[in-house]
Amino acid sequence: RQELARLQAELLVKRRACPTLESPRQISPKNGSVFGHYPRTTTLEWTKVSGANSYSVEIDCSGCCGTPSNAGWCAERGEPARVQTGIADTTFTFGFVGAQPGRWRVWAVDKDGRLGDKSDWWEFRYTK
């Protein structure tokens, strides 16, 4: 029991010594953006976070997972959303899946692989 208590105390000290990275602030596309272009090339942009070694983004779509009757966000249905890891810069460009709503969020990762706080979801929509 003493060994367990010692290890728990050591872990608590390490957690305090390694604060969570702050969440990046999203810049673009702005929450609520609507796009009418094709191809659906989309560039996400966010602010740099002090202590970040890389960034990860999660891109979700509404109504694109499972069968057509399964409307709603894939991530909320337990379906895998697209997650891109190991991004060195503060931008990421990708082709969005369809003429439908999408959303994205981003988080920082430190040199030891610890994940920072995730940003809020920002939504966008393609019309074609």
C-alpha positions in Angstrom: 0.0 0.0 0.0 2.8 2.4 0.8 4.3 1.7 -2.7 1.0 2.4 -4.4 0.5 5.6 -2.4 4.1 6.7 -3.3 3.5 6.0 -7.0 0.1 7.9 -7.0 1.8 10.9 -5.3 4.6 10.8 -7.9 2.1 10.8 -10.7 0.2 13.7 -9.2 3.4 15.7 -9.0 4.3 14.9 -12.7 0.8 15.9 -13.8 1.2 19.3 -12.1 4.7 19.7 -13.5 3.4 19.0 -17.1 0.4 21.3 -17.6 -1.9 20.7 -20.5 -1.2 22.6 -23.7 -3.8 25.2 -24.4 -6.2 24.7 -27.2 -5.3 26.3 -30.5 -7.5 29.2 -31.6 -9.2 28.5 -34.9 -8.9 31.1 -37.6 -10.4 29.7 -40.8 -12.8 28.7 -42.1 -14.9 30.7 -39.7 -17.6 28.9 -37.8 -20.7 28.9 -40.0 -18.9 29.3 -43.3 -20.8 28.3 -46.5 -18.9 27.3 -49.7 -20.3 26.8 -53.2 -17.1 25.7 -55.0 -16.0 22.4 -56.4 -13.6 20.7 -56.0 -14.1 21.1 -52.2 -10.5 21.9 -51.3 -10.6 23.2 -47.8 -7.7 24.7 -45.8 -8.0 24.8 -42.0 -5.9 27.4 -40.1 -5.3 28.0 -36.4 -2.9 29.8 -34.1 0.4 28.4 -32.9 0.5 27.0 -29.3 3.6 27.5 -27.1 5.1 24.1 -26.3 3.4 22.3 -29.3 5.6 19.9 -31.3 2.8 19.1 -33.8 -1.0 19.4 -34.2 -3.9 17.0 -34.9 -7.2 17.9 -36.6 -10.4 16.0 -36.6 -12.8 16.5 -39.5 -16.4 15.3 -39.3 -19.3 15.3 -41.7 -23.0 15.1 -41.2 -24.9 12.3 -43.0 -21.8 10.7 -44.6 -21.4 7.7 -42.3 -23.3 4.4 -42.4 -26.4 4.2 -44.5 -28.2 7.3 -46.0 -30.9 7.1 -43.3 -28.2 7.7 -40.6 -28.2 11.5 -40.5 -26.1 13.3 -38.0 -22.5 13.8 -37.1 -20.4 10.7 -37.6 -18.4 11.3 -34.4 -21.6 11.4 -32.4 -22.7 8.1 -33.8 -19.4 6.4 -32.8 -18.3 6.2 -36.4 -14.7 7.2 -37.1 -14.2 10.7 -38.2 -11.1 11.7 -40.1 -8.2 12.4 -37.8 -5.0 13.8 -39.2 -2.0 13.7 -36.8 1.6 14.9 -37.0 0.9 18.2 -38.7 4.0 20.4 -38.3 2.4 23.7 -39.4 -0.7 25.6 -38.4 -2.6 24.8 -41.6 -4.0 21.6 -43.1 -5.5 21.3 -46.6 -7.8 18.5 -47.7 -10.7 17.6 -50.0 -14.0 17.5 -48.2 -16.3 14.5 -48.9 -19.5 16.0 -50.3 -22.1 18.8 -50.5 -23.1 18.6 -46.9 -22.3 20.1 -43.5 -18.9 19.5 -42.0 -17.0 20.5 -38.9 -13.5 20.5 -37.5 -11.5 20.9 -34.4 -7.7 21.0 -33.6 -5.4 20.2 -30.7 -1.7 20.5 -30.0 0.7 17.6 -29.1 3.9 18.2 -27.2 7.3 16.6 -27.8 6.4 13.7 -25.4 3.2 12.9 -27.3 0.9 14.4 -24.7 -2.3 15.8 -26.2 -3.4 19.3 -25.4 -7.0 20.5 -25.0 -9.2 20.2 -28.1 -10.7 23.3 -29.6 -14.5 23.6 -29.9 -16.0 22.2 -33.1 -16.4 24.8 -35.9 -18.9 24.1 -38.6 -18.9 24.7 -42.3 -21.1 23.6 -45.2 -20.6 22.9 -48.9 -23.6 23.4 -51.3 -22.1 21.6 -54.3 
